[in-house]
Amino acid sequence: MCGAIDGTPVKLHRLPNDLNSSSSYRCRYGYSSVLLQVVADHKKIFWDVCVKAPGGFDDATHLRDSLLYNRLTSGDIVWENVMNVRGHHVRPYIVGDWCYPLLSFLFTPFSWNGTGTPAQNAFDAALNQGAENSKRARARALEGAGGEWAFCKGARE
C-alpha cells in the first residue's frame, strides 16, 4: 500500500460574491466548504493534494475530476515496482473507504457495514486498518504543518 485517499470539507468563512451556485458549497455537515482530497502514507508524506471541488460534491466525483485520477487512468503514472506476494505480482495501490470506486489502483472495502462474507469482512478490516494509519498520519501532518496549511485547521476528520 502506498497510502490512503480521503476527502474532508474545509470550512469557508464566507463565499466569494461572484458565486452563483453557493448551495453546491454546502457540505454534508451543513456549512459552506471546499473539499480537500489527500493521499498520504503512514510516514506523514503527502503524495497528492487536491482542493478543487465545492463542499457539496462527493469524494468519488472529486477524485474523478482530479489530476491524480487523470494521470493514473491515462498511464502517465506508471508503477513499475511490482512485488511478488505468494506467487502473485502485485502493483502498488492506494486504499479508500466505501464511497470511492474500486479501480485497478484503488482498493475499497466490500461493504461499509460488515454485511459481507467472513473473508470479505476480514479483508475490509485489514484495508480499514491501513487506511486509518494513513488518516492519522495525515491528521498529524496537518496539525504540525502550520503556515501554508493553516487553512486546514477547519478540516473535519
C-alpha positions in Angstrom: 0.0 0.0 0.0 1.4 3.4 -1.0 -1.1 5.4 1.1 -4.8 6.2 1.7 -7.0 8.6 0.0 -9.6 10.6 1.9 -11.7 13.7 1.4 -12.7 16.2 4.1 -14.5 19.5 3.9 -12.6 22.7 4.8 -14.8 25.4 6.1 -15.2 28.6 4.2 -15.8 31.6 6.4 -17.5 33.4 3.6 -18.2 32.7 -0.1 -16.9 35.0 -2.8 -19.6 37.3 -4.1 -19.4 36.1 -7.7 -20.6 32.6 -6.9 -24.0 31.8 -8.4 -24.2 28.3 -7.1 -23.5 28.8 -3.4 -25.6 25.8 -2.5 -23.1 23.5 -4.1 -20.6 24.6 -1.5 -22.8 23.3 1.4 -21.2 20.1 2.7 -23.0 17.2 4.4 -22.3 18.8 7.8 -24.3 21.9 6.8 -21.7 24.6 6.3 -20.0 26.1 3.3 -16.8 24.4 2.3 -14.4 23.2 -0.3 -13.2 19.6 -0.4 -9.7 18.7 0.5 -8.6 15.4 -1.1 -5.3 13.9 0.3 -3.3 10.8 -0.5 -0.9 10.3 2.4 1.2 7.4 3.7 1.9 6.2 7.2 5.1 8.4 7.4 3.2 11.7 7.1 4.2 12.1 3.4 1.6 13.7 1.2 1.7 12.0 -2.2 -1.2 14.1 -3.6 -3.3 17.0 -2.5 -6.3 18.4 -4.4 -8.6 21.2 -3.4 -10.8 21.6 -6.4 -14.4 20.7 -5.6 -17.1 22.6 -3.7 -18.0 21.0 -0.4 -21.3 19.7 -1.8 -19.6 17.3 -4.1 -19.0 13.7 -3.0 -15.5 12.2 -2.7 -15.7 10.0 -5.7 -16.7 12.9 -8.0 -13.9 14.9 -6.6 -11.4 12.1 -7.3 -12.6 11.7 -10.9 -12.1 15.4 -11.5 -8.6 15.4 -10.1 -5.2 15.4 -11.8 -4.2 12.3 -9.9 -7.1 10.3 -11.4 -6.3 11.5 -14.9 -2.7 10.6 -14.5 -3.4 7.2 -13.1 -6.0 6.2 -15.6 -4.0 7.5 -18.6 -0.9 5.6 -17.7 1.0 8.8 -17.1 2.0 7.5 -13.7 3.5 4.0 -14.1 4.1 2.0 -11.0 6.7 -0.4 -12.1 7.7 -1.6 -8.6 5.8 -4.9 -8.8 6.1 -7.1 -5.7 5.7 -10.9 -5.6 3.2 -11.8 -2.9 2.6 -15.5 -2.5 3.4 -16.1 -6.2 1.2 -13.2 -7.4 2.5 -10.0 -9.0 1.1 -7.0 -7.0 1.5 -3.4 -8.1 1.4 -0.5 -5.6 -2.1 0.7 -4.7 -3.9 3.2 -2.6 -6.8 2.5 -0.3 -10.0 4.4 0.2 -13.3 4.0 2.1 -16.5 2.7 0.7 -17.5 5.9 -1.0 -14.7 5.6 -3.6 -15.0 3.4 -6.7 -13.0 0.2 -6.9 -10.2 0.7 -9.5 -7.0 -1.1 -10.5 -5.0 1.3 -8.4 -7.6 2.0 -5.6 -8.8 -0.7 -3.3 -12.0 -0.2 -1.4 -14.0 -2.3 1.1 -16.6 -4.8 0.1 -19.2 -3.2 2.3 -19.4 -0.3 4.7 -21.3 -2.1 7.5 -19.8 -5.6 7.7 -22.5 -7.4 5.8 -20.1 -9.4 3.6 -18.8 -12.9 4.0 -16.3 -13.7 6.7 -13.5 -13.5 4.2 -14.8 -10.1 2.8 -15.1 -8.7 6.3 -11.6 -9.8 7.2 -10.3 -8.1 4.0 -12.3 -4.9 4.9 -10.8 -4.9 8.4 -7.3 -5.1 7.1 -7.9 -2.5 4.5 -9.5 -0.2 7.0 -6.6 -0.6 9.4 -4.2 0.5 6.7 -6.4 3.5 5.8 -6.7 4.6 9.4 -3.0 4.6 9.8 -2.6 6.9 6.8 -5.5 9.1 8.0 -3.9 9.5 11.4 -0.6 10.4 9.7 -2.4 13.0 7.6 -4.1 14.5 10.6 -0.7 14.7 12.5 1.0 16.2 9.4 -1.8 18.9 9.0 -1.7 19.7 12.7 2.1 20.2 12.7 2.4 21.9 9.3 1.1 25.4 10.2 1.9 28.2 7.9 0.5 27.5 4.4 -1.5 24.6 5.8 -3.2 26.7 8.5 -6.4 26.9 6.3 -6.8 23.1 7.0 -7.4 23.6 10.7 -11.1 23.6 9.9 -10.8 20.2 8.2 -13.1 17.6 9.7 -11.9 14.0 10.3 
